[in-house]
Amino acid sequence: MSCTIVHHQFNMSGRERKRDEYDSRQRVLEVLSDEANREILSSLTAPRTATEVVDRCEIPSSTVYRKLDTLKCTGLVEEYVTVQPGYGPVSRYKLDIDRVEISIDDGEFSITIERPARHGDEGLVWTAVRE
């Protein structure tokens, strides 16, 4: 599975930016509405291999790999590769979110995703509001 990662560009029109933000919000909601995706996210309390996720969640391995790709594409999970002596490269997956909040305040729908702190910053917060 390949995913398209949309990079926000400064030269996007206001309409294009709103559409891009709407598509991102919609995709996150779709992904979070899936029970298997939520179970996989809950299992990632520490970095894990896909095999470890299969064992913890009791979901077929083909489904776990497909769901992990989807979670990576939506930015909820990060994949990194380590080298294990005797085995070679091994992919591990970890949460790339600290918190997701979905709310409706004064008739406005919003999604807030808090990301873990990275080198040199205090963490990223992505908020999208649907008008």
DRENTORKOL-3810 file (N, C-alpha, C; in nm, 4 decimals):
REM DRENTORKOL-3810
@n.u->0.0843; n.v->-0.1171; n.w->0.0000; ca.u->0.0000; ca.v->0.0000; ca.w->0.0000; c.u->0.0886; c.v->0.1231; c.w->0.0000
@n.u->0.0576; n.v->0.2172; n.w->-0.0826; ca.u->0.1313; ca.v->0.3426; ca.w->-0.0792; c.u->0.0375; c.v->0.4511; c.w->-0.0306
@n.u->0.0946; n.v->0.5507; n.w->0.0294; ca.u->0.0113; ca.v->0.6604; ca.w->0.0759; c.u->0.0674; c.v->0.7898; c.w->0.0221
@n.u->-0.0198; n.v->0.8838; n.w->0.0089; ca.u->0.0209; ca.v->1.0159; ca.w->-0.0349; c.u->0.0205; c.v->1.1051; c.w->0.0872
@n.u->0.1337; n.v->1.1638; n.w->0.1143; ca.u->0.1429; ca.v->1.2563; ca.w->0.2265; c.u->0.1339; c.v->1.3961; c.w->0.1702
@n.u->0.0375; n.v->1.4703; n.w->0.2194; ca.u->0.0150; ca.v->1.6055; ca.w->0.1695; c.u->0.0975; c.v->1.7017; c.w->0.2531
@n.u->0.1804; n.v->1.7781; n.w->0.1869; ca.u->0.2589; ca.v->1.8809; ca.w->0.2546; c.u->0.1879; c.v->2.0140; c.w->0.2344
@n.u->0.1612; n.v->2.0813; n.w->0.3434; ca.u->0.0963; ca.v->2.2112; ca.w->0.3324; c.u->0.1951; c.v->2.3098; c.w->0.2721
@n.u->0.1499; n.v->2.3768; n.w->0.1701; ca.u->0.2356; ca.v->2.4735; ca.w->0.1043; c.u->0.1823; c.v->2.6130; c.w->0.1331
@n.u->0.2745; n.v->2.7072; n.w->0.1448; ca.u->0.2342; ca.v->2.8432; ca.w->0.1757; c.u->0.1586; c.v->2.9086; c.w->0.0610
@n.u->0.1756; n.v->2.8568; n.w->-0.0610; ca.u->0.1096; ca.v->2.9201; ca.w->-0.1743; c.u->-0.0272; c.v->2.8601; c.w->-0.2031
@n.u->-0.0791; n.v->2.7751; n.w->-0.1152; ca.u->-0.2128; ca.v->2.7200; ca.w->-0.1341; c.u->-0.3143; c.v->2.8296; c.w->-0.1058
@n.u->-0.4217; n.v->2.8321; n.w->-0.1835; ca.u->-0.5277; ca.v->2.9290; ca.w->-0.1574; c.u->-0.6013; c.v->2.8881; c.w->-0.0305
@n.u->-0.6761; n.v->2.9803; n.w->0.0249; ca.u->-0.7541; ca.v->2.9514; ca.w->0.1452; c.u->-0.8506; c.v->2.8363; c.w->0.1230
@n.u->-0.9119; n.v->2.8318; n.w->0.0068; ca.u->-1.0058; ca.v->2.7249; ca.w->-0.0266; c.u->-0.9340; c.v->2.5900; c.w->-0.0338
@n.u->-0.8158; n.v->2.5876; n.w->-0.0968; ca.u->-0.7386; ca.v->2.4633; ca.w->-0.1074; c.u->-0.6950; c.v->2.4147; c.w->0.0305
@n.u->-0.6526; n.v->2.5084; n.w->0.1163; ca.u->-0.6098; ca.v->2.4724; ca.w->0.2521; c.u->-0.7263; c.v->2.4134; c.w->0.3309
@n.u->-0.8430; n.v->2.4758; n.w->0.3208; ca.u->-0.9601; ca.v->2.4258; ca.w->0.3931; c.u->-0.9979; c.v->2.2864; c.w->0.3447
@n.u->-0.9914; n.v->2.2644; n.w->0.2141; ca.u->-1.0249; ca.v->2.1329; ca.w->0.1586; c.u->-0.9240; c.v->2.0277; c.w->0.2064
@n.u->-0.7965; n.v->2.0653; n.w->0.2055; ca.u->-0.6916; ca.v->1.9742; ca.w->0.2510; c.u->-0.7124; c.v->1.9397; c.w->0.3990
@n.u->-0.7427; n.v->2.0389; n.w->0.4817; ca.u->-0.7669; ca.v->2.0153; ca.w->0.6236; c.u->-0.8910; c.v->1.9291; c.w->0.6441
@n.u->-0.9951; n.v->1.9546; n.w->0.5642; ca.u->-1.1173; ca.v->1.8740; ca.w->0.5739; c.u->-1.0864; c.v->1.7284; c.w->0.5390
@n.u->-1.0127; n.v->1.7048; n.w->0.4297; ca.u->-0.9773; ca.v->1.5687; ca.w->0.3894; c.u->-0.8962; c.v->1.4989; c.w->0.4980
@n.u->-0.8014; n.v->1.5702; n.w->0.5603; ca.u->-0.7197; ca.v->1.5122; ca.w->0.6672; c.u->-0.8060; c.v->1.4753; c.w->0.7870
@n.u->-0.8955; n.v->1.5644; n.w->0.8270; ca.u->-0.9856; ca.v->1.5367; ca.w->0.9394; c.u->-1.0730; c.v->1.4161; c.w->0.9090
@n.u->-1.1279; n.v->1.4151; n.w->0.7894; ca.u->-1.2172; ca.v->1.3071; ca.w->0.7492; c.u->-1.1447; c.v->1.1727; c.w->0.7527
@n.u->-1.0222; n.v->1.1710; n.w->0.7046; ca.u->-0.9436; ca.v->1.0473; ca.w->0.7021; c.u->-0.9130; c.v->0.9987; c.w->0.8445
@n.u->-0.8751; n.v->1.0910; n.w->0.9332; ca.u->-0.8485; ca.v->1.0529; ca.w->1.0724; c.u->-0.9748; c.v->0.9948; c.w->1.1361
@n.u->-1.0892; n.v->1.0587; n.w->1.1140; ca.u->-1.2143; ca.v->1.0072; ca.w->1.1705; c.u->-1.2471; c.v->0.8686; c.w->1.1158
@n.u->-1.2278; n.v->0.8488; n.w->0.9850; ca.u->-1.2531; ca.v->0.7177; ca.w->0.9260; c.u->-1.1631; c.v->0.6114; c.w->0.9889
@n.u->-1.0357; n.v->0.6438; n.w->1.0046; ca.u->-0.9399; ca.v->0.5489; ca.w->1.0615; c.u->-0.9760; c.v->0.5174; c.w->1.2061
@n.u->-1.0110; n.v->0.6191; n.w->1.2843; ca.u->-1.0444; ca.v->0.5974; ca.w->1.4248; c.u->-1.1785; c.v->0.5263; c.w->1.4434
@n.u->-1.2641; n.v->0.5288; n.w->1.3419; ca.u->-1.3935; ca.v->0.4614; ca.w->1.3531; c.u->-1.3811; c.v->0.3097; c.w->1.3394
@n.u->-1.2664; n.v->0.2626; n.w->1.2937; ca.u->-1.2440; ca.v->0.1197; ca.w->1.2735; c.u->-1.1949; c.v->0.0543; c.w->1.4036
@n.u->-1.2658; n.v->-0.0474; n.w->1.4490; ca.u->-1.2320; ca.v->-0.1117; ca.w->1.5768; c.u->-1.0922; c.v->-0.1724; c.w->1.5772
@n.u->-1.0534; n.v->-0.2368; n.w->1.4682; ca.u->-0.9193; ca.v->-0.2978; ca.w->1.4616; c.u->-0.8105; c.v->-0.1907; c.w->1.4700
@n.u->-0.8306; n.v->-0.0763; n.w->1.4043; ca.u->-0.7331; ca.v->0.0333; ca.w->1.4132; c.u->-0.7201; c.v->0.0816; c.w->1.5570
@n.u->-0.8325; n.v->0.0969; n.w->1.6258; ca.u->-0.8284; ca.v->0.1419; ca.w->1.7656; c.u->-0.7588; c.v->0.0390; c.w->1.8540
@n.u->-0.7827; n.v->-0.0885; n.w->1.8282; ca.u->-0.7180; ca.v->-0.1936; ca.w->1.9063; c.u->-0.5661; c.v->-0.1923; c.w->1.8843
@n.u->-0.5252; n.v->-0.1739; n.w->1.7600; ca.u->-0.3816; ca.v->-0.1671; ca.w->1.7295; c.u->-0.3198; c.v->-0.0458; c.w->1.7969
@n.u->-0.3843; n.v->0.0700; n.w->1.7875; ca.u->-0.3322; ca.v->0.1906; ca.w->1.8532; c.u->-0.3184; c.v->0.1674; c.w->2.0033
@n.u->-0.4164; n.v->0.1037; n.w->2.0637; ca.u->-0.4123; ca.v->0.0768; ca.w->2.2083; c.u->-0.3002; c.v->-0.0192; c.w->2.2460
@n.u->-0.2620; n.v->-0.1058; n.w->2.1527; ca.u->-0.1565; ca.v->-0.2031; ca.w->2.1823; c.u->-0.0169; c.v->-0.1414; c.w->2.1771
@n.u->-0.0049; n.v->-0.0249; n.w->2.1178; ca.u->0.1266; ca.v->0.0368; ca.w->2.0983; c.u->0.1672; c.v->0.1232; c.w->2.2181
@n.u->0.1600; n.v->0.0643; n.w->2.3374; ca.u->0.2038; ca.v->0.1344; ca.w->2.4582; c.u->0.3557; c.v->0.1454; c.w->2.4620
@n.u->0.4217; n.v->0.0660; n.w->2.3788; ca.u->0.5668; ca.v->0.0690; ca.w->2.3590; c.u->0.5903; c.v->0.0318; c.w->2.2128
@n.u->0.7060; n.v->0.0650; n.w->2.1571; ca.u->0.7331; ca.v->0.0245; ca.w->2.0188; c.u->0.7218; c.v->-0.1275; c.w->2.0043
@n.u->0.6554; n.v->-0.1712; n.w->1.8974; ca.u->0.6333; ca.v->-0.3140; ca.w->1.8765; c.u->0.6516; c.v->-0.3510; c.w->1.7292
@n.u->0.6864; n.v->-0.4763; n.w->1.7055; ca.u->0.6884; ca.v->-0.5288; ca.w->1.5697; c.u->0.5452; c.v->-0.5652; c.w->1.5319
@n.u->0.5214; n.v->-0.5842; n.w->1.4035; ca.u->0.3886; ca.v->-0.6256; ca.w->1.3587; c.u->0.3518; c.v->-0.7606; c.w->1.4210
@n.u->0.4480; n.v->-0.8494; n.w->1.4341; ca.u->0.4226; ca.v->-0.9805; ca.w->1.4953; c.u->0.3765; c.v->-0.9650; c.w->1.6399
@n.u->0.4393; n.v->-0.8739; n.w->1.7125; ca.u->0.3983; ca.v->-0.8487; ca.w->1.8515; c.u->0.2569; c.v->-0.7916; c.w->1.8562
@n.u->0.2224; n.v->-0.7063; n.w->1.7599; ca.u->0.0866; ca.v->-0.6511; ca.w->1.7539; c.u->-0.0135; c.v->-0.7629; c.w->1.7243
@n.u->0.0209; n.v->-0.8521; n.w->1.6322; ca.u->-0.0663; ca.v->-0.9667; ca.w->1.6007; c.u->-0.0917; c.v->-1.0482; c.w->1.7271
@n.u->0.0130; n.v->-1.0778; n.w->1.8010; ca.u->-0.0005; ca.v->-1.1577; ca.w->1.9234; c.u->-0.0856; c.v->-1.0879; c.w->2.0281
@n.u->-0.0675; n.v->-0.9585; n.w->2.0446; ca.u->-0.1419; ca.v->-0.8836; ca.w->2.1467; c.u->-0.2883; c.v->-0.8663; c.w->2.1093
@n.u->-0.3145; n.v->-0.8417; n.w->1.9813; ca.u->-0.4503; ca.v->-0.8071; ca.w->1.9378; c.u->-0.5301; c.v->-0.9263; c.w->1.8867
@n.u->-0.4613; n.v->-1.0365; n.w->1.8564; ca.u->-0.5271; ca.v->-1.1532; ca.w->1.7988; c.u->-0.6048; c.v->-1.1170; c.w->1.6723
@n.u->-0.5386; n.v->-1.0393; n.w->1.5879; ca.u->-0.5914; ca.v->-0.9997; ca.w->1.4572; c.u->-0.5007; c.v->-1.0668; c.w->1.3541
@n.u->-0.5569; n.v->-1.1168; n.w->1.2441; ca.u->-0.4729; ca.v->-1.1811; ca.w->1.1428; c.u->-0.3592; c.v->-1.0898; c.w->1.0961
@n.u->-0.2433; n.v->-1.1507; n.w->1.0704; ca.u->-0.1247; ca.v->-1.0712; ca.w->1.0349; c.u->-0.1456; c.v->-0.9869; c.w->0.9095
@n.u->-0.2159; n.v->-1.0404; n.w->0.8095; ca.u->-0.2379; ca.v->-0.9610; ca.w->0.6876; c.u->-0.3183; c.v->-0.8343; c.w->0.7193
@n.u->-0.4131; n.v->-0.8470; n.w->0.8104; ca.u->-0.4935; ca.v->-0.7303; ca.w->0.8509; c.u->-0.4075; c.v->-0.6319; c.w->0.9291
@n.u->-0.3247; n.v->-0.6820; n.w->1.0193; ca.u->-0.2385; ca.v->-0.5940; ca.w->1.0997; c.u->-0.1456; c.v->-0.5142; c.w->1.0088
@n.u->-0.0813; n.v->-0.5788; n.w->0.9129; ca.u->0.0086; ca.v->-0.5064; ca.w->0.8218; c.u->-0.0673; c.v->-0.3995; c.w->0.7432
@n.u->-0.1854; n.v->-0.4340; n.w->0.6947; ca.u->-0.2657; ca.v->-0.3378; ca.w->0.6186; c.u->-0.3075; c.v->-0.2192; c.w->0.7071
@n.u->-0.3504; n.v->-0.2504; n.w->0.8281; ca.u->-0.3940; ca.v->-0.1445; ca.w->0.9206; c.u->-0.2763; c.v->-0.0566; c.w->0.9634
@n.u->-0.1597; n.v->-0.1169; n.w->0.9869; ca.u->-0.0419; ca.v->-0.0374; ca.w->1.0235; c.u->-0.0044; c.v->0.0584; c.w->0.9102
@n.u->-0.0161; n.v->0.0143; n.w->0.7854; ca.u->0.0094; ca.v->0.1039; ca.w->0.6718; c.u->-0.0874; c.v->0.2211; c.w->0.6724
@n.u->-0.2141; n.v->0.1924; n.w->0.6980; ca.u->-0.3153; ca.v->0.2979; ca.w->0.7039; c.u->-0.2854; c.v->0.3950; c.w->0.8172
@n.u->-0.2507; n.v->0.3420; n.w->0.9346; ca.u->-0.2202; ca.v->0.4267; ca.w->1.0497; c.u->-0.0960; c.v->0.5123; c.w->1.0241
@n.u->0.0019; n.v->0.4569; n.w->0.9531; ca.u->0.1208; ca.v->0.5352; ca.w->0.9152; c.u->0.0814; c.v->0.6487; c.w->0.8205
@n.u->-0.0002; n.v->0.6179; n.w->0.7223; ca.u->-0.0394; ca.v->0.7177; ca.w->0.6219; c.u->-0.1187; c.v->0.8333; c.w->0.6814
@n.u->-0.1911; n.v->0.8079; n.w->0.7882; ca.u->-0.2672; ca.v->0.9148; ca.w->0.8521; c.u->-0.1872; c.v->0.9862; c.w->0.9597
@n.u->-0.0630; n.v->0.9415; n.w->0.9818; ca.u->0.0240; ca.v->1.0089; ca.w->1.0771; c.u->-0.0017; c.v->0.9729; c.w->1.2223
@n.u->-0.0736; n.v->0.8641; n.w->1.2462; ca.u->-0.1023; ca.v->0.8246; ca.w->1.3832; c.u->0.0040; c.v->0.7298; c.w->1.4391
@n.u->0.0756; n.v->0.6634; n.w->1.3490; ca.u->0.1787; ca.v->0.5670; ca.w->1.3870; c.u->0.3039; c.v->0.5960; c.w->1.3063
@n.u->0.4187; n.v->0.5769; n.w->1.3689; ca.u->0.5473; ca.v->0.5940; ca.w->1.3016; c.u->0.6169; c.v->0.4578; c.w->1.2929
@n.u->0.6780; n.v->0.4314; n.w->1.1792; ca.u->0.7549; ca.v->0.3087; ca.w->1.1615; c.u->0.9024; c.v->0.3446; c.w->1.1610
@n.u->0.9820; n.v->0.2645; n.w->1.2304; ca.u->1.1258; ca.v->0.2814; ca.w->1.2214; c.u->1.1886; c.v->0.1430; c.w->1.2157
@n.u->1.3059; n.v->0.1370; n.w->1.1561; ca.u->1.3720; ca.v->0.0092; ca.w->1.1333; c.u->1.4927; c.v->-0.0016; c.w->1.2249
@n.u->1.5034; n.v->-0.1160; n.w->1.2914; ca.u->1.6204; ca.v->-0.1468; ca.w->1.3730; c.u->1.6856; c.v->-0.2716; c.w->1.3143
@n.u->1.8109; n.v->-0.2907; n.w->1.3456; ca.u->1.8813; ca.v->-0.4096; ca.w->1.2991; c.u->1.8997; c.v->-0.5031; c.w->1.4178
@n.u->1.8457; n.v->-0.6233; n.w->1.4034; ca.u->1.8596; ca.v->-0.7233; ca.w->1.5086; c.u->1.9648; c.v->-0.8238; c.w->1.4650
@n.u->2.0680; n.v->-0.8424; n.w->1.5461; ca.u->2.1713; ca.v->-0.9399; ca.w->1.5110; c.u->2.1094; c.v->-1.0773; c.w->1.4838
@n.u->2.1475; n.v->-1.1360; n.w->1.3729; ca.u->2.0960; ca.v->-1.2665; ca.w->1.3358; c.u->1.9658; c.v->-1.2634; c.w->1.2583
@n.u->1.8982; n.v->-1.1481; n.w->1.2583; ca.u->1.7703; ca.v->-1.1372; ca.w->1.1883; c.u->1.7729; c.v->-1.0318; c.w->1.0779
@n.u->1.8554; n.v->-0.9327; n.w->1.0931; ca.u->1.8592; ca.v->-0.8244; ca.w->0.9950; c.u->1.7640; c.v->-0.7131; c.w->1.0331
@n.u->1.7198; n.v->-0.6357; n.w->0.9341; ca.u->1.6325; ca.v->-0.5217; ca.w->0.9634; c.u->1.4938; c.v->-0.5660; c.w->1.0119
@n.u->1.4453; n.v->-0.4981; n.w->1.1145; ca.u->1.3139; ca.v->-0.5270; ca.w->1.1712; c.u->1.2384; c.v->-0.3953; c.w->1.1869
@n.u->1.1172; n.v->-0.3906; n.w->1.1332; ca.u->1.0331; ca.v->-0.2711; ca.w->1.1491; c.u->0.9632; c.v->-0.2747; c.w->1.2834
@n.u->0.9663; n.v->-0.1605; n.w->1.3494; ca.u->0.8929; ca.v->-0.1428; ca.w->1.4743; c.u->0.7985; c.v->-0.0247; c.w->1.4551
@n.u->0.6887; n.v->-0.0303; n.w->1.5258; ca.u->0.5862; ca.v->0.0727; ca.w->1.5137; c.u->0.5622; c.v->0.1349; c.w->1.6503
@n.u->0.5437; n.v->0.2655; n.w->1.6500; ca.u->0.5125; ca.v->0.3344; ca.w->1.7750; c.u->0.4106; c.v->0.4433; c.w->1.7463
@n.u->0.3391; n.v->0.4814; n.w->1.8502; ca.u->0.2414; ca.v->0.5892; ca.w->1.8361; c.u->0.3118; c.v->0.7182; c.w->1.7978
@n.u->0.2518; n.v->0.7931; n.w->1.7098; ca.u->0.3035; ca.v->0.9255; ca.w->1.6760; c.u->0.2044; c.v->1.0318; c.w->1.7223
@n.u->0.1286; n.v->0.9954; n.w->1.8249; ca.u->0.0319; ca.v->1.0866; ca.w->1.8854; c.u->0.0382; c.v->1.0683; c.w->2.0363
@n.u->0.0108; n.v->1.1746; n.w->2.1077; ca.u->-0.0044; ca.v->1.1650; ca.w->2.2524; c.u->-0.1521; c.v->1.1649; c.w->2.2895
@n.u->-0.2299; n.v->1.2391; n.w->2.2096; ca.u->-0.3707; ca.v->1.2557; ca.w->2.2441; c.u->-0.4498; c.v->1.2974; c.w->2.1219
@n.u->-0.5723; n.v->1.2461; n.w->2.1101; ca.u->-0.6665; ca.v->1.2890; ca.w->2.0062; c.u->-0.7925; c.v->1.3327; c.w->2.0783
@n.u->-0.8381; n.v->1.4513; n.w->2.0456; ca.u->-0.9601; ca.v->1.5029; ca.w->2.1068; c.u->-1.0561; c.v->1.5453; c.w->1.9970
@n.u->-1.1774; n.v->1.4962; n.w->2.0052; ca.u->-1.2821; ca.v->1.5326; ca.w->1.9103; c.u->-1.3896; c.v->1.6031; c.w->1.9911
@n.u->-1.4272; n.v->1.7225; n.w->1.9479; ca.u->-1.5256; ca.v->1.7964; ca.w->2.0264; c.u->-1.6170; c.v->1.8797; c.w->1.9369
@n.u->-1.7303; n.v->1.9161; n.w->1.9964; ca.u->-1.8237; ca.v->2.0093; ca.w->1.9330; c.u->-1.8508; c.v->2.1180; c.w->2.0355
@n.u->-1.8083; n.v->2.2381; n.w->2.0046; ca.u->-1.8294; ca.v->2.3521; ca.w->2.0925; c.u->-1.8996; c.v->2.4621; c.w->2.0146
@n.u->-2.0093; n.v->2.5099; n.w->2.0694; ca.u->-2.0866; ca.v->2.6164; ca.w->2.0059; c.u->-2.1146; c.v->2.5871; c.w->1.8588
@n.u->-2.1489; n.v->2.4618; n.w->1.8292; ca.u->-2.1842; ca.v->2.4243; ca.w->1.6931; c.u->-2.0679; c.v->2.4030; c.w->1.5992
@n.u->-1.9443; n.v->2.4130; n.w->1.6498; ca.u->-1.8272; ca.v->2.3913; ca.w->1.5657; c.u->-1.7607; c.v->2.2602; c.w->1.6045
@n.u->-1.7342; n.v->2.1802; n.w->1.5054; ca.u->-1.6722; ca.v->2.0494; ca.w->1.5212; c.u->-1.5218; c.v->2.0659; c.w->1.5084
@n.u->-1.4447; n.v->2.0053; n.w->1.5993; ca.u->-1.3003; ca.v->2.0169; ca.w->1.5884; c.u->-1.2311; c.v->1.8874; c.w->1.6285
@n.u->-1.1142; n.v->1.8671; n.w->1.5708; ca.u->-1.0276; ca.v->1.7549; ca.w->1.6048; c.u->-0.8934; c.v->1.8145; c.w->1.6437
@n.u->-0.8420; n.v->1.7736; n.w->1.7586; ca.u->-0.7098; ca.v->1.8179; ca.w->1.8017; c.u->-0.6234; c.v->1.6943; c.w->1.8197
@n.u->-0.5067; n.v->1.6949; n.w->1.7560; ca.u->-0.4121; ca.v->1.5850; ca.w->1.7697; c.u->-0.2847; c.v->1.6420; c.w->1.8291
@n.u->-0.2482; n.v->1.5902; n.w->1.9466; ca.u->-0.1231; ca.v->1.6319; ca.w->2.0093; c.u->-0.0179; c.v->1.5279; c.w->1.9780
@n.u->0.0959; n.v->1.5754; n.w->1.9331; ca.u->0.2054; ca.v->1.4871; ca.w->1.8942; c.u->0.3151; c.v->1.4903; c.w->2.0006
@n.u->0.3950; n.v->1.3847; n.w->2.0079; ca.u->0.5046; ca.v->1.3826; ca.w->2.1058; c.u->0.6077; c.v->1.4915; c.w->2.0766
@n.u->0.6769; n.v->1.5335; n.w->2.1828; ca.u->0.7841; ca.v->1.6320; ca.w->2.1668; c.u->0.8925; c.v->1.5739; c.w->2.0774
@n.u->0.9467; n.v->1.6572; n.w->1.9932; ca.u->1.0552; ca.v->1.6169; ca.w->1.9056; c.u->1.1768; c.v->1.7017; c.w->1.9386
@n.u->1.2887; n.v->1.6716; n.w->1.8782; ca.u->1.4104; ca.v->1.7490; ca.w->1.9020; c.u->1.3835; c.v->1.8973; c.w->1.8795
@n.u->1.4067; n.v->1.9771; n.w->1.9820; ca.u->1.3989; ca.v->2.1215; ca.w->1.9670; c.u->1.2601; c.v->2.1816; c.w->1.9715
@n.u->1.1563; n.v->2.0994; n.w->1.9940; ca.u->1.0251; ca.v->2.1615; ca.w->2.0068; c.u->0.9520; c.v->2.1033; c.w->2.1274
@n.u->0.8392; n.v->2.1587; n.w->2.1566; ca.u->0.7636; ca.v->2.1162; ca.w->2.2736; c.u->0.6499; c.v->2.0229; c.w->2.2350
@n.u->0.6566; n.v->1.9633; n.w->2.1174; ca.u->0.5464; ca.v->1.8806; ca.w->2.0689; c.u->0.4645; c.v->1.9604; c.w->1.9700
@n.u->0.3955; n.v->1.8917; n.w->1.8864; ca.u->0.3161; ca.v->1.9567; ca.w->1.7835; c.u->0.1696; c.v->1.9378; c.w->1.8156
@n.u->0.0905; n.v->2.0391; n.w->1.7909; ca.u->-0.0535; ca.v->2.0287; ca.w->1.8074; c.u->-0.1156; c.v->2.0660; c.w->1.6746
@n.u->-0.1987; n.v->1.9774; n.w->1.6227; ca.u->-0.2683; ca.v->2.0022; ca.w->1.4976; c.u->-0.4151; c.v->2.0127; c.w->1.5313
@n.u->-0.4742; n.v->2.1236; n.w->1.5028; ca.u->-0.6157; ca.v->2.1435; ca.w->1.5303; c.u->-0.6850; c.v->2.1802; c.w->1.4016
@n.u->-0.7963; n.v->2.1194; n.w->1.3785; ca.u->-0.8760; ca.v->2.1501; ca.w->1.2604; c.u->-1.0183; c.v->2.1762; c.w->1.3055
@n.u->-1.0777; n.v->2.2790; n.w->1.2528; ca.u->-1.2138; ca.v->2.3151; ca.w->1.2893; c.u->-1.2986; c.v->2.3114; c.w->1.1635
@n.u->-1.4097; n.v->2.2434; n.w->1.1735; ca.u->-1.5030; ca.v->2.2378; ca.w->1.0603; c.u->-1.6042; c.v->2.3485; c.w->1.0777
@n.u->-1.6204; n.v->2.4255; n.w->0.9750; ca.u->-1.7159; ca.v->2.5381; ca.w->0.9830; c.u->-1.8549; c.v->2.4921; c.w->0.9488
END
